[in-house]
């Protein structure tokens, strides 16, 4: 399975991919999220930061559900 990378406005890039590194044969893997961008909230000069997160298939589906709901709300515009 291929990884996908999204570049939003600003300096953030998000990479999503299936990860089977910790899974034994026949076990489910996780969805790995790698976010890379600029950390501007430290009070110091902005510097590049990278973070990783691993989510179960159920958690990944829940994240997708909320992203869809947020996208629907954004399309509706401010009320």
ZIHU-V651383 format. One record per residue. N is the residue number from 0. RES is the residue in one letter. SS is DSSP state (@ for helix, = for strand, . for the rest). PSI is psi in whole degrees, -180 to 180 (* if undefined). NEAR is the number of other ideal C-beta (glycine too) atoms within 10 Angstrom. Layout:
BEGIN
n=N res=RES ss=SS psi=PSI near=NEAR
n=N res=RES ss=SS psi=PSI near=NEAR
END
This chain:
BEGIN
n=0 res=X ss=. psi=139 near=8
n=1 res=X ss=. psi=157 near=6
n=2 res=X ss=. psi=155 near=11
n=3 res=X ss== psi=144 near=9
n=4 res=X ss== psi=131 near=12
n=5 res=X ss== psi=132 near=10
n=6 res=X ss== psi=114 near=11
n=7 res=X ss=. psi=-174 near=9
n=8 res=X ss=. psi=150 near=5
n=9 res=X ss=. psi=-149 near=9
n=10 res=X ss=. psi=19 near=14
n=11 res=X ss=. psi=132 near=12
n=12 res=X ss== psi=134 near=14
n=13 res=X ss== psi=129 near=14
n=14 res=X ss== psi=131 near=15
n=15 res=X ss== psi=136 near=18
n=16 res=X ss== psi=154 near=15
n=17 res=X ss== psi=142 near=15
n=18 res=X ss== psi=119 near=18
n=19 res=X ss=. psi=16 near=13
n=20 res=X ss=. psi=-37 near=8
n=21 res=X ss=. psi=0 near=9
n=22 res=X ss=. psi=138 near=12
n=23 res=X ss=. psi=162 near=6
n=24 res=X ss=. psi=130 near=5
n=25 res=X ss=. psi=-12 near=5
n=26 res=X ss=. psi=153 near=8
n=27 res=X ss=. psi=150 near=10
n=28 res=X ss=. psi=-162 near=16
n=29 res=X ss== psi=171 near=19
n=30 res=X ss== psi=123 near=18
n=31 res=X ss== psi=131 near=18
n=32 res=X ss== psi=125 near=17
n=33 res=X ss== psi=116 near=16
n=34 res=X ss== psi=133 near=15
n=35 res=X ss== psi=128 near=16
n=36 res=X ss== psi=-158 near=17
n=37 res=X ss== psi=131 near=13
n=38 res=X ss== psi=109 near=14
n=39 res=X ss=. psi=5 near=13
n=40 res=X ss=. psi=12 near=8
n=41 res=X ss=. psi=-14 near=9
n=42 res=X ss=. psi=-9 near=5
n=43 res=X ss=. psi=-178 near=8
n=44 res=X ss=. psi=141 near=8
n=45 res=X ss=. psi=139 near=12
n=46 res=X ss== psi=157 near=9
n=47 res=X ss== psi=137 near=9
n=48 res=X ss== psi=147 near=14
n=49 res=X ss== psi=137 near=11
n=50 res=X ss== psi=152 near=10
n=51 res=X ss== psi=150 near=11
n=52 res=X ss== psi=146 near=12
n=53 res=X ss== psi=131 near=14
n=54 res=X ss== psi=142 near=16
n=55 res=X ss=. psi=164 near=12
n=56 res=X ss=@ psi=-41 near=12
n=57 res=X ss=@ psi=-42 near=9
n=58 res=X ss=@ psi=-40 near=13
n=59 res=X ss=@ psi=-40 near=17
n=60 res=X ss=@ psi=-38 near=11
n=61 res=X ss=@ psi=-42 near=12
n=62 res=X ss=@ psi=-45 near=15
n=63 res=X ss=@ psi=-40 near=12
n=64 res=X ss=@ psi=-48 near=10
n=65 res=X ss=@ psi=-34 near=9
n=66 res=X ss=@ psi=-41 near=10
n=67 res=X ss=@ psi=-44 near=10
n=68 res=X ss=@ psi=-42 near=10
n=69 res=X ss=@ psi=-40 near=10
n=70 res=X ss=@ psi=-41 near=10
n=71 res=X ss=@ psi=-45 near=9
n=72 res=X ss=@ psi=-41 near=11
n=73 res=X ss=@ psi=-39 near=9
n=74 res=X ss=@ psi=-33 near=7
n=75 res=X ss=@ psi=-26 near=8
n=76 res=X ss=. psi=173 near=6
n=77 res=X ss=. psi=139 near=5
n=78 res=X ss=. psi=* near=4
END
